[in-house]
Amino acid sequence: MEAGNHTGVSEFLLLGLSEDPALQPLLFGVLLSIYMVAVLGNLLIILAVGSDSHLHTPMYFFLSNLSVVDICFTSTTVLKMLVNMQAESKDISYTGCLTQVYFFLIFALLDDFLLTVMAYDRFVAICHPLHYMVIMNPRLCSLLVLMCWFISFWVSLLHILLLRQLTFCIGTEIPHFFCELAQVLKVACSDTLINNIVLSVATALLGVFPLVGILFSYSQIVFSLLRMSSSGGKCKAFSACGSHLSAVSLFYGTSLGVYFSSSVTHSSQRSLITSVMYTVVTPMLNPFIYSLRNKDVKGALGRLLSQAAPCL
């Protein structure tokens, strides 16, 4: 293939989930259904939290932010894939690819950071209940969310600026259904040493430190629960943490699956499957995790739907 810098490359080819034409209608239907459920579920969480004054607390403030991020996260990858399936095309422009990388990184990092902030919120609520509303005041909550956005924005921008320095071959094929940074680096025609170093360092720092923060928060929560004498209090605290623990396990489980499938094994199909779980299935399941195990959210959703029913 003819090599050239990024100014000479107008588009890439995304190979997608399968090259079998017979599977495309089935994949399109399944992915569209999952995407619609993900968007609707997260939108209902946002509306329920916004419309119910009982949910105007730090925990649900962070949950509504997580739902916004999940909608954007899955839209970043799924919409382009659905458009390509419908148009029977594999093209994505150079600018479109970099834009997809940029927003994918932003929302992936935001998911990571918000889950960490939510763990800290649970830690304060259970370990320091008398000072909870003083510590987790609206100013601090807003500041924590702004910090999440700020770090995500600049880290993602750094990766994009480094990515723009690379050269690519005309007709480059990306063996994925979206422009994932690691996959884009693999198909570059120039040296990617600096990019890979920055990616490894960022993954280590921004992946490990939030996870350590979550583990520390829950270790303190466990110690606090062990000191509780009331079994009712223990059950209530465990119920408050159960949904978040499920979301954390799902997020980090699928994230680690993507990492190990791409770096340890050479099976592109296995990497694609874990990526689908990470980018499509997880945002769909989060609303169910937080609503099915939470009486407050279920009550708010019931009231929201009952108010909307006469208008239909």
N, C-alpha and C positions, 0 to 999 in steps of 0.2 A: 504494500500500500504506500501511497505517496505521503511523505511526512510534510507537516507544515505547522506553523504556530497557530495559536487560538484564533487569530484574525482570519485565517484561511479555512477554518473548520466551521461550517454553518450548522451542522447537526450531528447527533449521534444516533445509533440504533439501539433501542431497548429490546432485548430478546424476549422479555416477558416471562410469565409463569410456564407457558408451554408453547411449542411451535406447531402443535397438532391443530389444524383448522377445525376439526370436528369437536374439539374440547372448548373452543372459544365461546360459543353461546352458553354452555353450562357454567364456565368460569365467570362470564359476564353476569349472569343471573345471580349466582351465589355471592359474588363480591358486591354487586349493587344492593342486594338484600342486606348483607352485613353492614355495609356503609350506611344505609338508611336507618337501620336499627341503632347504630352507633350515634348518628347525628340526633335522631329523635330522642333516644334515651338521655344523652347528655344535655340536650336542650330542655327536656322536662326537669332535670335536676336544677338547671340554672333558673328556670321559671319558678319552680317550687321554692327554692331558697329566696329568690327575690320577692315573691308574693306573700310569704308567710313570715310574720314578725317574730315568731318563736324560733326561727332558724337564722335570725340575724346575730349569729355568734361567730367567734373566730374560726371554729372548726368548719362550719358550713360556708363561711367566706372563702376559706382555702379550697373547699370542695367545689364550689362554683367556679373558682379560677381553674381548677384542675379539669373540670368539664369543658370549659372554653378551650383550653389547651388541647384536650383530647380531640375535639371537633376539628381544630386546625391541623393537628398532627396527622390524623387519618386522611383529611382532605388533601394534604400536601402530596401524598403518594397515590391514593386510590383514584382520584378524579382523572389524572392524566392517563392512568392505566385503563380506566373505563372508556375514555375518549378514544384511545388507540385501538382498543378491542372493537368498538363500534365502527370505527373508520377503517378497520383492517390495516392499520399502519403501525410501524414500530419507531417512527421518527420522533425525536425531541431535539429542539434547537439547542445550540451551544449556550445561549443566554438562559433558555428555559431550564437546562440541566443544572447550571450553576445556581439559578434561583431556587430550584427544588432542593439542592444540597443545602443551601443556606437556611431555608425555612424548616427543612427536616431537622437540621442540627439545633436550631433555636427551640423547636417544640419538644424534641427529645430531651434536651437539657432542662427545659422548664418542667417537664414531667418528673425528672429526677429530683430537681431542687424542691418542687412543691411537695413531693412525698416526704422529703426530709423535713421540711417546715411543718408538715402535718404531724410527723412523729414528735417533733419538739412541742407542738401544741398539746398532744396527748400526754407527754411527759409532765408539762406544767399543770395540766388539768388534774392529773392523778396524784402526782407527788407534791404539788403545792396548791391544793384546791382553794384554800382561803385567800390566796393572793392571785388566783387565776386571772380575774378580770382586770386587776391592776397591772399585772405583767403583760398579758396579751391584750393590751389596749388597741383601739383602732389605728392609732399612729404607728405602733410597732408592726401590726399586721400589714398595713399598707407598705411600710418600709421593707418588710421581708419580701413581699411580692415584687416590689420595684427592684430590689437587689437581684432577685431571680431573673427578671427580664434583662437587667443591665449586664450581668455576667454572661448570660446566654447570647445576647446581642454581640458583645465584643469577641467572645470566643469563636462564634460562628463566622464573624467578619474576618477574623485572622485566618481561618481555614480557607475562606473564599479568596482572600488576597494572595495567599500562597498558591492556591489552585490556579489562579489566573496566570501565574508565571510559567506553568507547564505547557509543553507542546503536545499536540495530539495528531494522530494519523487520520487522514480523510477516510470516511467510511468506518470509523471505529464502532465496534459492537460492544455493548455493556451487557454482560450475562446476568441481568437482573430485571425486575419489573419497575424500578425507579432508580434515579441517580443517587446511589449510596456513595458516600465519600470514599470508603475503602475500595469499592469496585471501580470507581472512576480513576483512582490513583493507580490501580493495577493495569489499566489500559493506556496510561500515558506513555508517550514516546520519549520523554526526557527523564532525567534523573529525579526520583521522588524521595531521596533520602531525607531532606529537611522536612518535607510534608509528613513522612511516616514517623519521624522523631516527634514532631509537634503533636500528631494524632495520638501516638502512644503515651506521651506525657499528659496530654489533656484527658485521655481516657482513664489513665491511672489516677490523676488528681480529682477529676470531676466525677468519676465513677466510684472510686474507693472511699474518698472522704465523706460524701453523703451517706454511703452505706454504713460506714463506721459511726456516723452521727445517729443513724436510725437504730443500729444495734446498741449503741450506748443508751439512747433514750429508752429503749425497751428493756434493757438490763436493769435500769433504775426503776422502771415501772414494775417489773417482776419482783424486785426486792421490796418495793412499797406494798405490793399486793400480799406478799408473804407476811408482812407485819400487820395486815388488817385482821381484825378479829371477827368482823361481820361477813358472813358468807354472801349476804345480799349485796354488800358493797363490792365484793370481789367479782360477783357475776355481772354487776352493772358496769364495772371498769373493764372487764374482759370483753363484754359486748361492745363497748365504745371503741375498743382497740381492734376487735376482730375483723371489721371491714377493712380498716387501713392495713392490717397485716396481710390480708388476702390480696389487696391491690399491690402492696410492696412485693410480695412473693411472685405474683404474676408478672410484674414489670421486670424485676431483676432476673427471674427465671428465664423469661423469653430473651432478655438482653444478653445474658450469659450464653444462651443457646445460639444466638446470632454470632457472638464473638467466637465461640469454640468451633462452630460449624464452618466458619470462614477461615479461621487461622489454623485449626488443628486438622480438620478433614479437608478433602479436596472435592467433596460432593457438592456440586452447584445446586442440585435438586434439594438436598437437605438444607442448605443455606437458604434457599427460597422459601421453604416451608416454615422454618423458624422466623424468617423475616415477616411472613404473612401473619404469624401469631403475634409478633411484636408490634407491627404497624397497623394491623386491621382488627384482629380479634380482641386484643387487650383493651383498646378504647371502647369496643362494643360491650365488653363484660363489666367494665368499671361501674356504670350506672346500676346494673343489677346487683353488684357486690354491695354498693352503698345504700341501695333502697330496700332490698329484700331482708337485710339484717338490721335495719334501722327503723324503729317505730315512728320516730319523728318525721323522717323523710317520707315514709309510706303514708302517714297521716296528711302531710302537706300535699303530696301528689294526689291523694284522694279528694281533698278539698279543691285543688286546682282543677282536676278533671270534672268534678261536679259543677263548678262554676262555669266551665267551658261547655258543658253538655247542652244547656238551653240555647246556646248560640249556634249550635250545629244544625 
